[in-house]
Amino acid sequence: MSYDTRYTLEYSNTIDRPGHDYISDLREECDDARYALDASGATGEPGTWYEHEKDMIAFSVKSPGVLFALTGHGERSGDIWKKYFRSGAMQVARAKITFDECTI
């Protein structure tokens, strides 16, 4: 059984390649990214990209200095995360859902 996620990919614009379309490069290089992301870096329909960490780490090595931010919204409630990739390194940030205190 598969687990679907909605993905969004953003990246920093770089001085050495201003205006370069890294999303297009990633979609050409990685079949799973092609299905998980549209040309703007968003997800049309939720899908699976189980190897996104491995794929994004490898891709970030080929694009040194560029900061990529991949956001995921999984099908389970509260499964929201953002993963940052730069030059082969990765950092994970998980969403924290909180409630305001009662004021009445």
C-alpha positions in Angstrom: 0.0 0.0 0.0 1.4 3.4 -0.9 1.5 6.6 1.2 0.8 9.7 -0.7 2.4 13.1 -0.1 1.9 16.6 -1.6 5.3 18.1 -2.4 6.5 21.6 -3.1 10.1 22.5 -4.0 11.6 25.9 -3.8 15.2 27.0 -4.1 17.4 30.1 -3.6 18.4 32.1 -6.7 22.1 32.0 -7.1 24.6 34.6 -8.3 26.5 32.2 -10.5 23.3 31.0 -12.4 20.6 33.7 -11.8 17.3 32.7 -13.3 18.3 29.1 -13.8 15.4 26.5 -13.6 16.7 23.9 -11.2 13.2 22.3 -11.0 13.4 21.5 -14.7 16.8 20.0 -14.3 15.6 17.8 -11.4 12.6 16.6 -13.3 14.7 15.7 -16.3 17.2 13.8 -14.1 14.8 12.0 -11.7 11.7 10.1 -12.8 10.1 10.2 -9.4 10.6 14.0 -9.2 9.0 14.3 -12.6 5.9 12.6 -11.3 5.9 14.3 -7.9 6.5 17.9 -9.0 5.1 19.9 -11.8 7.1 22.5 -13.7 6.5 25.1 -11.0 7.8 22.8 -8.2 4.3 22.0 -6.8 2.3 18.8 -6.7 -0.8 18.5 -8.9 -2.0 15.3 -7.3 -0.5 13.6 -4.2 1.9 10.8 -5.0 4.9 8.8 -3.8 8.5 9.8 -3.9 10.0 7.4 -1.4 13.6 8.2 -2.3 13.3 12.0 -2.2 16.0 12.4 0.4 18.6 10.3 -1.5 17.6 12.0 -4.8 17.7 15.6 -3.4 21.0 15.0 -1.7 22.6 13.8 -4.9 21.0 16.6 -6.9 22.2 19.2 -4.4 25.8 18.0 -4.8 25.5 18.8 -8.5 24.2 22.3 -7.7 26.7 23.5 -5.0 25.6 26.5 -3.0 22.0 26.3 -4.0 19.6 25.9 -1.0 16.6 23.7 -1.9 13.6 23.5 0.4 11.3 20.5 -0.2 8.0 20.7 1.7 5.8 17.6 2.2 2.2 17.3 3.4 1.5 13.6 4.0 -1.9 11.9 4.0 -1.9 11.5 7.8 -3.1 14.5 9.8 -0.1 16.4 11.1 2.5 14.8 8.8 4.0 18.1 7.6 7.7 18.7 7.1 10.3 20.7 5.3 13.6 19.3 4.3 16.5 21.6 3.4 19.3 20.5 1.0 22.6 22.2 0.2 25.7 20.8 -1.3 25.0 17.2 -0.2 23.8 18.1 3.4 20.2 17.8 4.6 18.3 19.2 7.5 14.7 18.2 8.5 12.2 20.5 10.2 8.9 18.9 11.3 5.7 21.0 11.8 4.6 21.6 15.4 0.9 22.0 15.8 -0.1 24.0 18.8 -3.3 25.5 20.2 -3.8 29.0 21.6 -4.5 29.2 25.3 -8.1 29.7 26.4 -8.7 33.4 27.2 -12.3 33.2 28.3 
